[in-house]
Amino acid sequence: MGWWVAPKYRRWQERSSHEQVEASTRWMLAAYAWLTVVGFVVQLMPNAGPGALSLTLAWTVFGLGLVQCLLCTGALHQAVDGYLGTRTVPGSLLVLPAALVGVMTALTVALVAVGAVEGGLTVGLALHGTLAPFAVTFGVTVPRRVAALALCGFLAVALAALAATAMPWSGVLAALVVTGLGGLLSVFTGRSSAWYIAVIRELQEARGVQARLAVAEERLRFSRDLHDVMGRNLSAIALKSELAAQLAQRGASPEASVEQMTQVQHIARESQSEVRAVVRGYRDVDLPTELAGARGILRAAGVDCRTDNGGSRLPVPVQAALGWVVREGATNVLRHADATWCTVWVGTDAAGGSALLVMENDGARTPAGEGAGGRTGSGLAGLRERLDGVGGTLRAVHDGERGTFRLTAEVPLAAEGESGNGKDTAE
């Protein structure tokens, strides 16, 4: 029964949103089976006529119903996994529950035969409770057509058995209508719940693909800029180097070869400066640019990101330091959280002596540690080092009840220095 706390026996707060939805759906399926048996089969006892035989049969049906619930609850997890394509369901999984359905149905018909139970509604509800746990699991395991044929076969056998007890036809029809509707409801509940879990998994996978595509798009932009800058210069270096080699081979004057190689050296130095400029443009952080980039990449990943830049007049070193916080925070939201929304606020404290940046998102997966999803990593440690260089501080707070993560950076407005120096610490 480990699936009750699956996946991996983690606490509820530590699971992602789609894992919580899947677990609650599985619980509701199991609860439906138990409530149906307890609610409908148990009414055989007070309605059974006097006599030890009647009460014994009624209690036996109820006891077998509880056993069937235990068996079907364990089989239901495997059946749902089989529907999702993550597990192969053995054919013998439902043999014993099916046999229990037959025995319980026979005992219920025996109660009618001995006159212990009267009324089509009572019999129909009892047969519904008998069938429900098995029908939920069976409906998930087999195709819809097979489930429909099996239900029709069960109703036909029940019709013949009840008719043989000399039960009035009005009672027989009432029992079959209640049992048939209950069986259809059970099969539909099982299949629709499994389909819902499958859709949730597909949406989660699509969201992960969106996040990866957003990161890949940023990498392509950088590679495209680098190619545009270096392509022409490298072509010129290759041509002039080849020309210098040919001049040397033809015995031309040394001055001509030296001139070509001097030009190659000049182009190489220019290329080096241009590459540094491209990398500096990628590494140097501008707060408005980073806010716009974070908003764009998070929205591309399906996260509703809203920014409020009240610090547009902050000193350049302060804006650069806060820009690194935005970049790292957006990266962690993508990698370490199942966020649906993210807010970024920039402003100053009440005294006006420090700049503040507050970045908050939902979907934090773990209750302790660092990272936008609550995970320990080197990104926030690197950010603290950067902020230390300008006298700033960084605080990370996880709210386990709300599932949110808040990143708060504070930098004195008198901060000086180049915060963009150093390595990129984004995880």
ZAVOKE-266636 format. One record per residue (C-alpha): residue number from 1; residue in three letters; x, y, z. Coordinates in steps of 0.1 Angstrom, whole numbers, plus 2048, in hexadecimal, padded with zeros to 3 digits. Example, Ala and Ser with C-alpha at 12.3 -4.5 7.8 and 13.67 -1.06 7.14 Angstrom:
2
1; ALA; 87B; 7D3; 84E
2; SER; 889; 7F5; 847
//
This chain:
427
1; MET; 800; 800; 800
2; GLY; 81E; 817; 7FB
3; TRP; 80C; 82A; 7E0
4; TRP; 7F7; 83C; 7FB
5; VAL; 816; 852; 802
6; ALA; 826; 84F; 7DF
7; PRO; 83A; 85B; 7CF
8; LYS; 858; 850; 7E3
9; TYR; 846; 853; 804
10; ARG; 84A; 879; 805
11; ARG; 836; 890; 81B
12; TRP; 819; 8A2; 80B
13; GLN; 82A; 8C4; 80C
14; GLU; 848; 8B7; 7FA
15; ARG; 835; 8AB; 7DB
16; SER; 830; 8C0; 7BC
17; SER; 80D; 8CC; 7B4
18; HIS; 807; 8B1; 799
19; GLU; 812; 896; 7B1
20; GLN; 7FA; 8A3; 7CB
21; VAL; 7DE; 8A3; 7B1
22; GLU; 7E6; 87F; 7A7
23; ALA; 7E8; 872; 7CB
24; SER; 7C7; 882; 7D4
25; THR; 7B6; 874; 7B6
26; ARG; 7C2; 851; 7BF
27; TRP; 7B6; 856; 7E2
28; MET; 794; 860; 7D6
29; LEU; 791; 841; 7C0
30; ALA; 799; 82B; 7DE
31; ALA; 781; 83E; 7F4
32; TYR; 765; 83A; 7DB
33; ALA; 768; 814; 7DC
34; TRP; 769; 813; 803
35; LEU; 74C; 82C; 807
36; THR; 737; 819; 7EE
37; VAL; 73B; 7F8; 800
38; VAL; 737; 806; 823
39; GLY; 71A; 81C; 819
40; PHE; 706; 803; 804
41; VAL; 70F; 7DF; 80D
42; VAL; 70C; 7E7; 833
43; GLN; 6E7; 7EE; 82E
44; LEU; 6E1; 7C9; 829
45; MET; 6E4; 7C3; 84F
46; PRO; 6C8; 7D9; 85C
47; ASN; 6B1; 7CE; 83E
48; ALA; 6B8; 7A9; 842
49; GLY; 69B; 795; 850
50; PRO; 69C; 784; 872
51; GLY; 6B0; 765; 876
52; ALA; 6D4; 75A; 87A
53; LEU; 6D8; 750; 856
54; SER; 6CD; 772; 849
55; LEU; 6E5; 785; 85F
56; THR; 701; 76D; 858
57; LEU; 6FD; 771; 832
58; ALA; 6FB; 797; 836
59; TRP; 71A; 79A; 84B
60; THR; 72C; 782; 834
61; VAL; 724; 798; 816
62; PHE; 730; 7B7; 829
63; GLY; 751; 7A6; 834
64; LEU; 758; 79A; 811
65; GLY; 752; 7BE; 805
66; LEU; 76D; 7CB; 81D
67; VAL; 785; 7B0; 810
68; GLN; 77E; 7BA; 7ED
69; CYS; 785; 7DE; 7F5
70; LEU; 7A7; 7D5; 803
71; LEU; 7AF; 7C1; 7E4
72; CYS; 7A2; 7DB; 7CB
73; THR; 7B3; 7F8; 7DD
74; GLY; 7D5; 7E7; 7D8
75; ALA; 7CD; 7DD; 7B4
76; LEU; 7C0; 800; 7AC
77; HIS; 7E3; 80F; 7AE
78; GLN; 7F0; 7F6; 796
79; ALA; 7D2; 7FA; 77F
80; VAL; 7D7; 820; 77D
81; ASP; 7FC; 81B; 776
82; GLY; 7F3; 803; 75A
83; TYR; 7DB; 81D; 74B
84; LEU; 7F8; 837; 74C
85; GLY; 80F; 81E; 73B
86; THR; 828; 81D; 758
87; ARG; 821; 7F9; 763
88; THR; 816; 7D8; 754
89; VAL; 7F6; 7CC; 765
90; PRO; 7F5; 7A6; 769
91; GLY; 7D6; 794; 75D
92; SER; 7D1; 783; 77F
93; LEU; 7CE; 7A4; 791
94; LEU; 7A8; 7A4; 793
95; VAL; 7A1; 77F; 794
96; LEU; 79B; 77D; 7B9
97; PRO; 787; 79E; 7BB
98; ALA; 771; 791; 79E
99; ALA; 76B; 771; 7B1
100; LEU; 761; 785; 7D0
101; VAL; 748; 798; 7BB
102; GLY; 739; 777; 7B0
103; VAL; 737; 76A; 7D4
104; MET; 728; 78A; 7E2
105; THR; 70E; 78C; 7C6
106; ALA; 705; 767; 7CD
107; LEU; 701; 76E; 7F2
108; THR; 6EC; 78D; 7EB
109; VAL; 6D5; 779; 7D4
110; ALA; 6D3; 75E; 7F0
111; LEU; 6C7; 778; 808
112; VAL; 6AB; 781; 7EF
113; ALA; 6A3; 75C; 7EA
114; VAL; 69E; 755; 80F
115; GLY; 689; 774; 812
116; ALA; 6A2; 786; 829
117; VAL; 6A4; 7A5; 812
118; GLU; 688; 7B4; 800
119; GLY; 686; 7D2; 7E9
120; GLY; 698; 7D9; 7C8
121; LEU; 6A9; 7F8; 7D5
122; THR; 6B9; 7E6; 7F2
123; VAL; 6C5; 7CA; 7DC
124; GLY; 6D1; 7E2; 7C1
125; LEU; 6E5; 7F7; 7D9
126; ALA; 6F5; 7D8; 7E8
127; LEU; 6FF; 7CC; 7C5
128; HIS; 70C; 7EE; 7BD
129; GLY; 722; 7ED; 7DC
130; THR; 72D; 7CA; 7D3
131; LEU; 737; 7D4; 7B0
132; ALA; 746; 7F7; 7B6
133; PRO; 76A; 7EF; 7C2
134; PHE; 76F; 7D5; 7A7
135; ALA; 75F; 7EB; 78C
136; VAL; 776; 809; 794
137; THR; 795; 7F4; 790
138; PHE; 788; 7DF; 773
139; GLY; 77D; 7FE; 760
140; VAL; 7A1; 80C; 761
141; THR; 7B1; 7EB; 758
142; VAL; 79D; 7E1; 739
143; PRO; 790; 7F5; 71A
144; ARG; 76E; 805; 71D
145; ARG; 75D; 7EC; 706
146; VAL; 769; 7CF; 71B
147; ALA; 75D; 7E1; 73B
148; ALA; 73B; 7E7; 72B
149; LEU; 737; 7C3; 720
150; ALA; 741; 7B6; 742
151; LEU; 728; 7CD; 753
152; CYS; 70C; 7C1; 73C
153; GLY; 716; 79D; 743
154; PHE; 714; 7A3; 769
155; LEU; 6F2; 7B3; 766
156; ALA; 6E5; 796; 751
157; VAL; 6F1; 77D; 76B
158; ALA; 6E2; 792; 787
159; LEU; 6C1; 794; 774
160; ALA; 6BF; 76F; 770
161; ALA; 6C8; 768; 794
162; LEU; 6AF; 781; 7A2
163; ALA; 694; 774; 78B
164; ALA; 69A; 751; 797
165; THR; 693; 75C; 7BB
166; ALA; 66F; 765; 7B2
167; MET; 676; 789; 7BA
168; PRO; 65C; 7A1; 7AB
169; TRP; 666; 7AE; 789
170; SER; 662; 7D2; 795
171; GLY; 67C; 7CB; 7B0
172; VAL; 693; 7B9; 797
173; LEU; 692; 7D6; 77F
174; ALA; 698; 7EF; 79B
175; ALA; 6B6; 7DB; 7A7
176; LEU; 6C5; 7D8; 784
177; VAL; 6C1; 7FE; 77D
178; VAL; 6D2; 807; 79D
179; THR; 6EE; 7EE; 798
180; GLY; 6F3; 7F7; 773
181; LEU; 6F5; 81D; 77B
182; GLY; 70C; 816; 798
183; GLY; 723; 800; 782
184; LEU; 724; 81A; 767
185; LEU; 72D; 835; 781
186; SER; 749; 81F; 78F
187; VAL; 758; 818; 76D
188; PHE; 756; 83C; 763
189; THR; 765; 848; 783
190; GLY; 783; 831; 780
191; ARG; 78A; 839; 75B
192; SER; 784; 85E; 75E
193; SER; 79B; 861; 77C
194; ALA; 7B7; 84E; 76B
195; TRP; 7B2; 864; 74C
196; TYR; 7B4; 883; 762
197; ILE; 7D5; 877; 771
198; ALA; 7E3; 870; 74E
199; VAL; 7DA; 893; 743
200; ILE; 7EB; 8A2; 761
201; ARG; 80A; 88F; 75A
202; GLU; 80A; 89B; 736
203; LEU; 806; 8BF; 740
204; GLN; 823; 8BC; 759
205; GLU; 839; 8AD; 73E
206; ALA; 82E; 8C9; 725
207; ARG; 837; 8E3; 73F
208; GLY; 85A; 8D4; 744
209; VAL; 85E; 8D5; 71E
210; GLN; 854; 8F9; 71E
211; ALA; 86E; 902; 738
212; ARG; 889; 8EF; 725
213; LEU; 880; 900; 705
214; ALA; 882; 922; 716
215; VAL; 8A5; 91B; 722
216; ALA; 8AF; 90D; 700
217; GLU; 8A2; 92D; 6EF
218; GLU; 8B8; 942; 706
219; ARG; 8D6; 92D; 6FD
220; LEU; 8CE; 92F; 6D8
221; ARG; 8CC; 955; 6DB
222; PHE; 8EF; 956; 6EB
223; SER; 8FE; 93E; 6D1
224; ARG; 8EE; 953; 6B5
225; ASP; 8FD; 973; 6C2
226; LEU; 91F; 962; 6C6
227; HIS; 91D; 954; 6A3
228; ASP; 914; 976; 694
229; VAL; 931; 987; 6A5
230; MET; 94C; 96C; 69E
231; GLY; 941; 95E; 67D
232; ARG; 94F; 97B; 667
233; ASN; 96F; 97F; 67B
234; LEU; 978; 95A; 67B
235; SER; 972; 959; 656
236; ALA; 989; 977; 651
237; ILE; 9A4; 967; 667
238; ALA; 9A2; 946; 654
239; LEU; 9A5; 958; 632
240; LYS; 9C2; 96E; 63C
241; SER; 9D5; 951; 64D
242; GLU; 9D1; 93D; 62D
243; LEU; 9DD; 95B; 618
244; ALA; 9FB; 95F; 62E
245; ALA; A04; 93A; 62B
246; GLN; A01; 93B; 605
247; LEU; A16; 95A; 603
248; ALA; A31; 949; 617
249; GLN; A2F; 92A; 601
250; ARG; A33; 93F; 5E1
251; GLY; A51; 950; 5EE
252; ALA; A42; 972; 5F0
253; SER; A52; 98E; 604
254; PRO; A51; 988; 62A
255; GLU; A41; 9AA; 62E
256; ALA; A22; 99E; 61C
257; SER; A1E; 980; 633
258; VAL; A25; 994; 652
259; GLU; A0B; 9AE; 648
260; GLN; 9F0; 992; 644
261; MET; 9F9; 983; 665
262; THR; 9F9; 9A5; 676
263; GLN; 9D5; 9A9; 669
264; VAL; 9CD; 987; 676
265; GLN; 9DA; 991; 698
266; HIS; 9C6; 9B1; 697
267; ILE; 9A6; 99F; 68E
268; ALA; 9AC; 985; 6A9
269; ARG; 9AF; 9A0; 6C3
270; GLU; 990; 9B1; 6B7
271; SER; 97E; 98F; 6B8
272; GLN; 989; 98A; 6DB
273; SER; 97C; 9AC; 6E6
274; GLU; 95B; 9A5; 6D4
275; VAL; 957; 983; 6E5
276; ARG; 95D; 993; 706
277; ALA; 942; 9AD; 6FE
278; VAL; 929; 992; 6F5
279; VAL; 930; 97E; 714
280; ARG; 930; 99E; 729
281; GLY; 90E; 9A7; 71A
282; TYR; 902; 985; 724
283; ARG; 911; 985; 746
284; ASP; 90C; 9A9; 74F
285; VAL; 8EB; 9AE; 760
286; ASP; 8D3; 9CA; 75A
287; LEU; 8B5; 9C9; 772
288; PRO; 899; 9D4; 759
289; THR; 8A7; 9BC; 740
290; GLU; 8A8; 99F; 759
291; LEU; 885; 9A7; 764
292; ALA; 878; 9A6; 740
293; GLY; 88C; 986; 739
294; ALA; 87F; 975; 758
295; ARG; 85C; 97E; 750
296; GLY; 85F; 972; 72C
297; ILE; 870; 950; 734
298; LEU; 859; 948; 751
299; ARG; 83A; 950; 73D
300; ALA; 847; 93A; 721
301; ALA; 849; 91E; 73B
302; GLY; 825; 923; 745
303; VAL; 82C; 938; 765
304; ASP; 818; 958; 76A
305; CYS; 834; 970; 772
306; ARG; 82E; 994; 77C
307; THR; 848; 9AE; 783
308; ASP; 848; 9D0; 794
309; ASN; 867; 9E4; 78F
310; GLY; 866; A01; 7A8
311; GLY; 88C; A03; 7A8
312; SER; 893; A12; 785
313; ARG; 8A7; A2E; 794
314; LEU; 8BD; A18; 7AA
315; PRO; 8E3; A1B; 7A6
316; VAL; 8F1; A06; 78B
317; PRO; 905; 9EF; 7A2
318; VAL; 8E5; 9E9; 7B7
319; GLN; 8D1; 9E1; 798
320; ALA; 8EB; 9C9; 78B
321; ALA; 8EC; 9B7; 7AD
322; LEU; 8C6; 9B3; 7AD
323; GLY; 8C6; 9A8; 789
324; TRP; 8DB; 98A; 793
325; VAL; 8C1; 982; 7AD
326; VAL; 8A5; 983; 792
327; ARG; 8B9; 96D; 77A
328; GLU; 8C1; 953; 794
329; GLY; 89E; 953; 7A3
330; ALA; 88E; 94E; 780
331; THR; 8A6; 931; 77A
332; ASN; 89C; 920; 79A
333; VAL; 877; 925; 794
334; LEU; 87B; 912; 774
335; ARG; 891; 8F6; 782
336; HIS; 886; 8F1; 7A5
337; ALA; 861; 8FA; 7A8
338; ASP; 83F; 8F2; 798
339; ALA; 835; 916; 798
340; THR; 815; 925; 789
341; TRP; 81D; 949; 793
342; CYS; 83B; 95E; 79C
343; THR; 83D; 982; 7A7
344; VAL; 85C; 999; 7A8
345; TRP; 85B; 9BA; 7BA
346; VAL; 877; 9D4; 7BB
347; GLY; 878; 9F3; 7D1
348; THR; 888; A02; 7EF
349; ASP; 883; 9FD; 814
350; ALA; 86F; A15; 82A
351; ALA; 88E; A28; 834
352; GLY; 899; A2C; 810
353; GLY; 8BC; A1F; 818
354; SER; 8BB; 9FE; 807
355; ALA; 8AD; 9EF; 7E7
356; LEU; 896; 9D0; 7EB
357; LEU; 88D; 9B5; 7D3
358; VAL; 873; 99B; 7DC
359; MET; 86D; 97D; 7C6
360; GLU; 852; 964; 7CF
361; ASN; 844; 946; 7BE
362; ASP; 82D; 928; 7C6
363; GLY; 833; 903; 7BF
364; ALA; 851; 900; 7D6
365; ARG; 857; 8DA; 7D8
366; THR; 86B; 8D5; 7F8
367; PRO; 866; 8E5; 81B
368; ALA; 88A; 8EC; 822
369; GLY; 8AA; 8F8; 811
370; GLU; 8B2; 912; 7F7
371; GLY; 8A7; 918; 7D4
372; ALA; 886; 924; 7C6
373; GLY; 878; 901; 7CB
374; GLY; 887; 8FD; 7ED
375; ARG; 8A6; 8EB; 7E3
376; THR; 8CA; 8F1; 7ED
377; GLY; 8E1; 8FB; 7D1
378; SER; 8FF; 911; 7C8
379; GLY; 8EA; 92C; 7B8
380; LEU; 8DF; 93E; 7D7
381; ALA; 901; 93A; 7E7
382; GLY; 910; 94B; 7C9
383; LEU; 8F6; 967; 7CB
384; ARG; 8FE; 96D; 7F0
385; GLU; 923; 971; 7E6
386; ARG; 91A; 98A; 7CC
387; LEU; 903; 99E; 7E4
388; ASP; 91E; 99D; 7FF
389; GLY; 935; 9B0; 7E6
390; VAL; 91C; 9CD; 7E7
391; GLY; 912; 9CA; 80B
392; GLY; 8F1; 9B8; 804
393; THR; 8DF; 99B; 813
394; LEU; 8C9; 97F; 806
395; ARG; 8AD; 96D; 818
396; ALA; 89B; 94E; 80C
397; VAL; 87A; 944; 81D
398; HIS; 865; 925; 816
399; ASP; 840; 924; 821
400; GLY; 837; 8FF; 824
401; GLU; 812; 905; 829
402; ARG; 80D; 91B; 80A
403; GLY; 828; 90A; 7F6
404; THR; 839; 92B; 7ED
405; PHE; 85D; 936; 7EC
406; ARG; 868; 95A; 7F2
407; LEU; 88A; 969; 7E9
408; THR; 893; 98B; 7F8
409; ALA; 8B2; 99E; 7EF
410; GLU; 8BC; 9BF; 800
411; VAL; 8D8; 9D5; 7F3
412; PRO; 8E3; 9F6; 802
413; LEU; 8DE; A13; 7EA
414; ALA; 901; A1E; 7F1
415; ALA; 90F; 9FD; 7E3
416; GLU; 92D; A01; 7CD
417; GLY; 941; 9E8; 7B7
418; GLU; 93B; 9D3; 799
419; SER; 922; 9B8; 7A2
420; GLY; 924; 9A8; 780
421; ASN; 948; 99C; 786
422; GLY; 94D; 978; 78D
423; LYS; 93E; 958; 780
424; ASP; 91B; 951; 777
425; THR; 90B; 93F; 795
426; ALA; 8E9; 937; 786
427; GLU; 8E2; 912; 78C
//
